[in-house]
Amino acid sequence: MTLSTRGSILVDEYGRQRVLHGINLVDKGRPGSTDPRDFQGSWSERDLDQLVEIGLDAVRLGVIWAPLEPEPGTYSGQHLTWIGEQLDRLHQRGLAVILDGHQDLYSQDYSDGAPPWATLTDHPFEATALWSDAYLTSPAVHEAYDAFWADAPAADGVGIQTRYVALWGMLAQRFGDHPAVVGYDVLNEPTPEAQDAIRFATAGVPILFALLGLIPLLFLPYSREREREMELSAWSQDRRPQEGTAVAGTAVEGTAVAGTARDPQHGDSPAPGSS
């Protein structure tokens, strides 16, 4: 299979649009490690054959920052060789590959991703009961991500985002012409700056759960101040709700309970869009 782009779609060598069906292949290593041997997945030839047998035609191959650049500006030849070998193995089976800059909680110190030298924070990391909750609650994760987005300098004086961009330039130069490679996912599930994460945790999550009907969202009186706090920007001036209607779990001049608006004068009525 040979893929190219036509506008915004992928087409094969026969001009047919292709929608890929694939799977992740990633070894996330050990916490705190930069040793390439900890990140080199143990999938067998039989494992890869089975991907084709069950109808898959693509793989998202994890390439984690920590083993690739264990020291600023120093790339691991051993790990690059291993990545090239995986590309060869996958291409032999006709599998298209997206190189995936994988991360969870930003850093290898916390889960997987950035090397210790690119994890800039004064806060200790404390694991949460559900690991991904640390995206919302961990000052260490927040500060480390803020440093990345701000391109804060590492100990050598070069910005850590600048280093990451250079890493991907190197990967594109080395593997961009490999016949298996069809694209890059330069940063898995990028997380916004800390203040955005905090706003989502305190406002967005309860609203989302209420809309999904997962929890009742009780006694949230509507006010312009609350609207500003929650940044419900989709509700512009010309769409501001009238009395007795519910907006994302809040009711004007009343309260919302799991999608039901209570008007003090006229009793309960279904919120718009509910049934």
C-alpha positions as CSV (number, residue, x, y, z in Angstrom):
1,M,0.0,0.0,0.0
2,T,1.4,3.4,-1.1
3,L,-0.4,6.4,0.5
4,S,-0.4,10.0,-0.5
5,T,-2.7,13.0,0.1
6,R,-5.3,14.5,-2.1
7,G,-6.5,17.6,-0.3
8,S,-7.4,16.5,3.2
9,I,-7.8,12.8,2.5
10,L,-5.5,9.9,2.2
11,V,-5.5,8.0,-1.1
12,D,-3.7,4.8,-2.2
13,E,-1.8,4.0,-5.4
14,Y,-5.1,3.4,-7.2
15,G,-6.6,6.8,-6.2
16,R,-9.0,5.3,-3.7
17,Q,-9.6,7.1,-0.4
18,R,-8.2,5.1,2.5
19,V,-9.4,5.1,6.1
20,L,-6.7,3.4,8.2
21,H,-7.5,0.9,10.9
22,G,-4.7,0.5,13.4
23,I,-3.4,-0.1,16.9
24,N,-0.9,1.4,19.3
25,L,2.5,-0.2,19.7
26,V,4.3,1.4,22.5
27,D,6.5,0.4,25.5
28,K,6.4,3.2,28.0
29,G,9.4,2.0,29.9
30,R,10.1,2.4,33.7
31,P,9.4,5.6,35.7
32,G,12.5,7.8,35.6
33,S,14.4,5.7,33.1
34,T,16.2,6.9,30.0
35,D,17.7,3.5,29.2
36,P,16.6,2.5,25.6
37,R,16.4,-1.1,26.6
38,D,13.4,-0.3,28.9
39,F,11.4,1.1,26.0
40,Q,12.0,-1.5,23.3
41,G,8.8,-3.5,23.1
42,S,8.8,-7.3,23.2
43,W,6.2,-7.9,20.5
44,S,7.1,-11.0,18.4
45,E,6.9,-11.7,14.7
46,R,3.7,-13.7,15.4
47,D,2.2,-10.6,17.2
48,L,2.8,-8.5,14.1
49,D,1.5,-11.1,11.7
50,Q,-1.7,-11.3,13.8
51,L,-2.3,-7.5,13.3
52,V,-2.6,-8.1,9.6
53,E,-4.7,-11.3,10.1
54,I,-7.3,-9.4,12.0
55,G,-7.6,-6.8,9.3
56,L,-5.5,-3.9,10.6
57,D,-3.4,-1.9,8.2
58,A,-1.7,0.8,10.4
59,V,0.3,1.1,13.6
60,R,0.9,4.1,15.8
61,L,4.5,3.4,16.9
62,G,5.4,5.1,20.2
63,V,8.6,7.1,20.2
64,I,9.2,8.5,23.7
65,W,11.4,11.5,24.4
66,A,13.2,10.1,27.5
67,P,15.2,7.3,25.8
68,L,15.6,9.3,22.5
69,E,17.3,12.3,24.2
70,P,18.7,11.2,27.5
71,E,20.8,14.3,27.7
72,P,20.2,17.7,26.1
73,G,21.1,17.5,22.4
74,T,22.4,14.0,22.6
75,Y,20.3,11.4,20.7
76,S,20.5,7.7,21.4
77,G,21.9,5.9,18.4
78,Q,20.8,2.6,19.9
79,H,17.2,3.6,20.2
80,L,17.1,5.2,16.7
81,T,18.4,1.9,15.3
82,W,15.7,0.0,17.1
83,I,13.0,2.4,15.8
84,G,14.3,1.8,12.2
85,E,14.1,-1.9,12.7
86,Q,10.5,-1.7,13.8
87,L,9.6,0.3,10.8
88,D,11.2,-2.4,8.6
89,R,9.3,-5.1,10.3
90,L,6.0,-3.3,10.0
91,H,6.6,-2.3,6.3
92,Q,7.3,-6.0,5.5
93,R,3.7,-6.7,6.5
94,G,2.3,-3.7,4.5
95,L,1.5,-1.8,7.7
96,A,1.4,2.0,7.5
97,V,3.1,3.8,10.5
98,I,2.4,7.0,12.4
99,L,5.3,7.9,14.6
100,D,3.8,8.8,18.0
101,G,5.5,11.2,20.4
102,H,3.9,9.5,23.4
103,Q,3.5,11.0,26.8
104,D,1.3,10.5,29.9
105,L,1.5,13.2,32.6
106,Y,4.2,14.9,30.6
107,S,7.3,13.3,32.2
108,Q,9.0,9.9,32.5
109,D,9.4,10.9,36.2
110,Y,5.6,10.8,36.6
111,S,4.6,8.2,34.0
112,D,6.2,8.5,30.5
113,G,7.4,11.2,28.2
114,A,10.0,13.9,28.8
115,P,13.4,13.1,30.3
116,P,14.2,14.3,33.8
117,W,16.4,17.2,32.5
118,A,13.3,18.6,30.6
119,T,11.0,18.2,33.6
120,L,11.2,21.7,35.3
121,T,9.3,22.0,38.5
122,D,9.9,22.7,42.2
123,H,6.9,20.6,43.2
124,P,7.0,16.9,44.3
125,F,4.8,14.6,42.3
126,E,2.1,12.7,44.1
127,A,0.3,10.0,42.3
128,T,-3.5,10.1,42.2
129,A,-5.9,7.1,42.7
130,L,-6.8,7.3,39.0
131,W,-3.5,8.1,37.4
132,S,-4.9,10.6,34.8
133,D,-6.5,12.8,37.6
134,A,-3.0,14.2,38.1
135,Y,-3.5,16.1,34.8
136,L,-6.0,18.2,36.7
137,T,-4.7,18.2,40.3
138,S,-0.9,17.8,40.3
139,P,1.1,21.1,40.7
140,A,4.2,19.2,39.5
141,V,2.5,18.2,36.2
142,H,1.0,21.7,35.8
143,E,4.4,23.5,36.4
144,A,6.3,21.0,34.1
145,Y,3.8,21.6,31.3
146,D,3.8,25.3,31.8
147,A,7.6,25.3,31.5
148,F,7.4,23.3,28.3
149,W,4.9,25.6,26.6
150,A,6.9,28.6,27.8
151,D,10.1,27.1,26.3
152,A,11.8,27.5,29.6
153,P,15.6,26.8,29.4
154,A,17.1,23.6,30.7
155,A,20.4,23.6,32.6
156,D,22.3,24.1,29.4
157,G,20.4,27.3,28.7
158,V,18.4,26.0,25.7
159,G,14.6,26.0,25.8
160,I,13.1,22.6,26.4
161,Q,10.5,23.1,23.7
162,T,13.2,24.1,21.3
163,R,15.0,20.8,22.1
164,Y,11.8,18.9,21.4
165,V,11.2,20.6,18.1
166,A,14.8,19.8,17.1
167,L,14.3,16.1,18.1
168,W,11.3,15.9,15.7
169,G,13.3,17.6,13.0
170,M,15.9,14.9,13.4
171,L,13.3,12.1,13.4
172,A,11.7,13.5,10.2
173,Q,15.1,13.7,8.5
174,R,16.0,10.2,9.5
175,F,12.7,8.4,8.9
176,G,10.6,10.7,6.7
177,D,11.5,8.8,3.6
178,H,11.0,5.4,5.1
179,P,8.2,3.7,3.0
180,A,6.2,2.7,6.1
181,V,6.0,6.2,7.6
182,V,2.8,8.1,6.6
183,G,2.7,10.7,9.4
184,Y,3.7,12.1,12.8
185,D,1.8,12.6,16.0
186,V,4.3,14.9,17.5
187,L,2.8,15.0,21.0
188,N,0.2,12.6,22.3
189,E,-2.8,14.2,24.0
190,P,-1.2,17.6,24.6
191,T,-2.3,19.2,27.8
192,P,-2.9,23.0,28.1
193,E,-1.4,25.4,30.6
194,A,-2.1,24.9,34.3
195,Q,-4.8,27.5,34.6
196,D,-6.8,25.9,31.7
197,A,-6.5,22.5,33.4
198,I,-7.7,24.0,36.7
199,R,-10.6,25.7,35.1
200,F,-11.6,22.5,33.4
201,A,-11.4,20.5,36.6
202,T,-13.5,23.0,38.6
203,A,-16.1,23.9,36.0
204,G,-15.9,21.8,32.8
205,V,-15.9,18.3,34.4
206,P,-19.1,18.9,36.5
207,I,-20.9,20.4,33.5
208,L,-19.8,17.6,31.2
209,F,-21.0,14.9,33.7
210,A,-24.3,16.7,34.1
211,L,-24.8,16.8,30.3
212,L,-24.0,13.1,30.1
213,G,-26.5,12.4,32.9
214,L,-23.8,10.7,34.9
215,I,-24.3,12.9,38.0
216,P,-27.0,15.3,39.1
217,L,-25.7,18.9,39.2
218,L,-27.6,20.4,42.0
219,F,-28.4,24.0,43.0
220,L,-26.2,26.0,40.7
221,P,-27.9,29.4,40.4
222,Y,-27.3,31.2,37.2
223,S,-25.5,34.5,37.3
224,R,-23.3,36.5,35.0
225,E,-20.5,36.1,37.4
226,R,-20.8,32.3,37.3
227,E,-21.0,32.4,33.5
228,R,-17.7,34.3,33.4
229,E,-16.1,32.0,35.9
230,M,-17.1,28.9,33.8
231,E,-16.2,30.6,30.6
232,L,-19.3,29.3,28.8
233,S,-18.3,31.3,25.7
234,A,-20.6,29.4,23.4
235,W,-23.5,31.2,25.1
236,S,-23.1,34.7,23.6
237,Q,-25.2,37.7,24.3
238,D,-27.8,36.9,21.6
239,R,-28.2,33.3,22.9
240,R,-28.4,34.1,26.7
241,P,-31.0,31.9,28.2
242,Q,-34.4,33.2,29.5
243,E,-35.8,32.6,32.9
244,G,-36.6,29.0,33.8
245,T,-34.3,27.4,31.2
246,A,-31.2,25.4,31.9
247,V,-27.8,25.9,30.3
248,A,-25.2,23.2,30.7
249,G,-26.5,22.2,34.1
250,T,-27.4,25.7,35.4
251,A,-30.9,27.2,35.5
252,V,-31.8,30.9,35.3
253,E,-33.6,32.1,38.4
254,G,-33.8,28.5,39.7
255,T,-31.8,25.3,39.9
256,A,-31.0,22.4,37.7
257,V,-31.2,18.8,38.7
258,A,-29.8,16.4,36.1
259,G,-31.0,18.4,33.2
260,T,-34.3,19.6,34.7
261,A,-35.0,23.3,35.2
262,R,-37.0,24.4,38.1
263,D,-39.0,27.6,37.7
264,P,-40.1,28.8,41.2
265,Q,-43.4,30.1,39.8
266,H,-44.3,27.4,37.2
267,G,-42.8,24.1,38.6
268,D,-40.5,21.7,36.7
269,S,-40.0,21.7,33.0
270,P,-37.6,19.8,30.8
271,A,-34.4,21.5,30.0
272,P,-33.8,22.3,26.3
273,G,-32.7,19.2,24.4
274,S,-33.7,16.8,27.2
275,S,-36.3,14.0,26.8
